[in-house]
């Protein structure tokens, strides 16, 4: 028996083992060639807003809204679960007294390995009851302060818009901001009273309404960076669905520019990547150099 087995080996190594090693080596070489030739980006760089601006820097009042109380700061355990320290959570009240919303936004970048935290997971996990799924609701935003960007590649003409801030400067909005949708759901509090929550994500300059769509945008294999920002609105109990959507449209119309100011400029990122690919990298990368110092901590996975 041992003599028969010996005839199946080459120098003490089974032929099947040799073939397996050969297949793995060929696959490794082929994979490396595909990555190099097609420019596939398997690792993602962290990118940040200009000057390291964070979401808590969003002004506490707008033309129609004002903050109620102070921003909520979570403890270290909750922040570890959230997966980022770059977030803002505050109540915003209409100045005319017609409504209030809980506004929350959180930023993630780099090798993102967190699953987006959304109400249909977190609220239910916290003991609240999901009443119904309203669906993906188109948001009608006030476009008074929008200006179409014409200094973009032809593929983005008609889709790229800048927002005029109160100080007269402009900031790039996510692509096709007129098509943003909120993922809206009805919940029941512990007393059985209904309230509504809605969210969407800005990811690598685009936007999606569902958590599962984030990775499709943020992990585009052709881009070397990855980032996303969750934007969420929650009503008080007793607010109707129609009232909630109207309030969310009003608040988002007035803060979308400030939210965008706390995110990387996707146009600059794409232009920088094109320059680098052409061998003409310039010192002015869209990546904020302040992140190499003692800038504020921001999410980049865990």
N, C-alpha and C positions, 0 to 999 in steps of 0.2 A: 504493500500500500504506500509506504513512504517513498519507494523508488518510483512509483507511478506519479506521485505528486511532484517529485523532483523534476520530472521531465516537462512539467507545465510551467516551470519558472525559468527566468533568464537571470543568471547571476544571483539567484536567491530572491528575485523580485518578480511578483506575478505579472504576466503580460497585461492583464486588465488594469492593473495599477498604473503601469507605464502609459497605456493608452489614455487613461483618465487624466493623468498629469499633462499629457500632450494636448488634450482637448482644452483643459483649463488655460494653458499657456497661449494657445491660439486664440481663445475667446478673449483673454486679457488684452492681447495685442490688437485684436479687431475692435474691441470696445474703446481702447485708447485712441485708435484711429478715427472712429466715428465721433468721439467727443471733440477731437482736435479739428477735424475737417468741417463738421457742421456747427461748431461753436456752441456745443451744449454746456450749460453752466450747472454743475452738480452741487456746488457749494454757493451759498448766498451771502453777500456782504450786508452788513448793517448800515443803514442810511438814516439821516436825521434832518430835521428842519434847519433852516438857516439860523446860525447863531445859537443852535441848541434849544430853540424855543419849545416849550412843553405845553400840553393841553390846559394845564391849570392857569396859563397866562391868558386864556380867552377872557375878554372883558366881562365884568359882572353885570353890565347892563347894556342894552341896545336901545334902539329908538322906541320899541314897544314893550320891552321886557326888562326886569330887574331881578337880581338874585335875592332870594328869601333866606335869611340866615347866613351861614358860612359854608364853605366847601367841606364835604365829608372826607376825612382822611382815615383810611382803613388801617388796622393793625398789621404787623408784619406777617402774621399767619394768613390773613385774608389776602394780602398782597401777593404772597407766595402762591396761593391758589389762583389768583387773578393772572399771575404770570408777568406782571409789569408794574412799575412804579410811576409810569407816565400816563396818568389818567386824570379825569376831572369828574366829580359827582356833586351836583348841586341842584337845589330847587330853584326854578325860575317862575316868576309871577308876572302876568300881564299887568302893565301899569294902569290899564283901565279897569282892572279887577274882574275880568271876564274868564279867568282861568289860570291854572298852575300846572307845571310839568316838572317831573324829575328828569334832569338832563344828565346823561353819562356818556363819556367817550374815553376810549383806551387805545394806546398805540403799541404795536409790536413790530419788530424788525429783525433781520438777520436770519439765522437758521431756526426759523419758527417751528417749534414742536408742540405748541399749545393748541388745544382744541378751543375754538372761539367760545367764550362764555356768553350765552344768550338766555333770555328769559324762559323759553320753553324748557330749558334744562335746569337753570339755576333757581328760578322761582318754584318750580315743581319740586326740585330737590330740597328746597327750604320749607316745604310743607304747604305751599299754596296749590290751588286746584286750577288746572287749565280748563277754561270754560269752552272756548271754541277758537278755531283758527280762521281768522278773517281772510288771510291770504296776502299776496304781494300787491300793495296799493300804490298806484302812481302818485307821486307828490307834485303838486302844482306850486312851484316856487316863484316868488317875485323876482323878475329879471331886470328890475330898474337899474341896478348897479353892475350889470354884466356888460362886458365888451368882448366881441368876438376876436379871437387871436388869429392874426393872419401870418405871423412869422413862424409857422409850424410846417412840417412836411405836408405835402398835398393830401396824404391819406387822412390827416386830422382836420382839414379845413371843414368848418361847419360843426365840428365836434369839440373844438378847444375854445374855452371861454375864460376870461379873467374877471375878477371881481374887484370893484373899486372900494377900497377901505375908507374909513372915516377920515384918515389923514391924507387922502388923495392918491396913495400908492395903489398898485394893482398886484393881485396874487392869482396864480393859476388855479382854477377849479379842477376837480376830477373830470375826465373825459365825458362828454355828453351829459352834463349835469341836469339837463331838462328831461332825462329819462330815469332819474333816480326813483326807486320804489322802496317802500317800507314793508318789512315783514311784520304784519300786525296780528296780534292775538289778544283774546279776551281771557282774563284770569278772575278768579274769585278769591277775595281775601279770607281770613279766618272767620269772619262773621258772615261770609257768603255774599258780600257785596261785590259787584263786578267792577273791574277797572281794565284799562287797555295798556299794552306796551307794544312798541314798534321799533325796529332797528334796521340798519343797513351797514355795509362795509365799504370803505374806500381802500382799494388794494392795488398797489403798483400803478396808481394813477387812474384806474378804472373803478367801477363800483358794482356791487352785487347785493342782493337782498337776503341771500341765504348763506348760512355758515359753510355749507359744503362747497359753495362756489369760490370761497376765499383762496383755497390752495390753487385752483385753476389759474387765478390771476397772479397771486403772489409768487407762485413757483413756476412761472413761465420759464422753460428751459433755455430760452434765448436771452434772458436777462441775468445779470450777475448780482443783482440786489433783490431784496424782498422786504416789503413792508405792508402793513394794513392797519386800519383804524376802524374800530367799531363805534358807531354813533347810535345812541339809544334814547328813546323818549318814553316816559311812563306817566300815565294820568293818575289823578286821585280817584278814589272810589266815588261813584255817582256820576262820573263823566260819561256821556254817551259816545258811541263810536264816531259819529259825525263830528262831535265837538273835539274829540281827541285828534282826529286827522287834521281838522282845521287849526288847532293849536300847534301841532307838530309842524305843519306847513309854515305857519307864521314864524315860529322860533327858528327853524332851520333856514328860512329865507334870510334871517338877520345874523346868523352865526356861521353860515357855511364858508364865508370868506375867512373868518378868524380860525375856523377849524383847519382850512387849507393852509393858512399861514404857519400852523404847527406841524405840517407835514412836509416831506421833501417835494421839490418841484419836479414832477415827472418829466416835463419837457427837458429840463436841464440834465436830468439823469440819462435820458435816452440820447441826448446830444453828446454827452460826455462818453457814453459807451461807444457811440459811433466813431468819435475821435480816437478813442483808445484802440478800437479795432483797426483803424486806418494807420495806426502808429503815430498819431499826433496828439498824444495825451498832453493836456495843459495842467498847470498847477492848480487852477481853479476848479477842482472837482466838486461835484454836488454833495459829496460826503463832507460833513462838517468837521473841520479839523479840531474844533473845541472838544470833540469826544475823546481826544487823546489826553486831555487834561482832567480837571476835576469837575467836569460838567455833570448835570443832573442824571441820575440813573434812569434808563428807559428800558422798556421790554425788549428782549431779544431771544425769547425762548427760555427754557430753564436748564 
